[in-house]
């Protein structure tokens, strides 16, 4: 743990893991997680309640050993702990389960463990890794994302509790996870539904504020609507120029909003992008005019 760690990022998952009771075997087996913190210096730190400065600096990061059921907690930017990246890679090679909370995903990304994988973070910070780490497929409005079988990334703050309950469910099943949530009097359903904060109740209007996208390039976002006859679904495509072409897509009939696009290319009246799906990547290539996008 390092200076400025946000309390709820680590205290929520910590309390969840502490309250797991399997009801089998002796007390050590009934309370299977051994909890401790890891630090590079051994010096006292100041934690944060989540105010702006602390939120920027703090990050929750949990690592759960699959064999010995031990829980480690670490947090903080790499500039304060240069050993964190190598240590993460080491424990990953040892097949530990890594779980990040909020901006902890940035630390996992800096260690190179999220390249080519999906991930999530706090809803308001989700656009940042799309630009800083373009090889990561950022998933918005998710409580948690299984980046791979040994890496979980959670959304902001209390999403860490949902992710911790998900870990409990993976190890010991839904009954033990529900009993843990009940003991904590935790009413959140994110670990069941995987719906994170920011999930829209209705289709969002196209993003039109030029503040973020014109700061560097001076070009406003371009929003185009693709509508195809039934049974094909209508989608809303958002394109923005910021250092490079970035894009997201909405599919109202599928309750999908803000899904990031990969490999977006717009040139000479043509457009190409790739969308991740449960059945593998979906490629789209077409032509684009001022009023219409058409598939080739």
Secondary structure, DSSP 8 states (H G I E B T S, - for coil): --TT-BHHHHHHHHHHHHT----SSSHHHHS--EEEE--SS------BSS-HHHHHH--EEEEE-TTT-EEEEE-S-TTT-THHHHHHHHHHHTT-EEEEETTHHHHHHHTT-STTSEE---GGGHHHHHHH-TTSEE--S-SEEEEETTEEEE-STTHHHHHHHHHHHHHH-HHHHHHHHHHTT----HHHH---TT--SS--------TTTHHHH----EEEEE---TTS--EEEEEEESSSEEEEEEEGGGTEEEEE-EEEEEETTEEEEEE--TTS-EEEEEEE-SS-EEE-
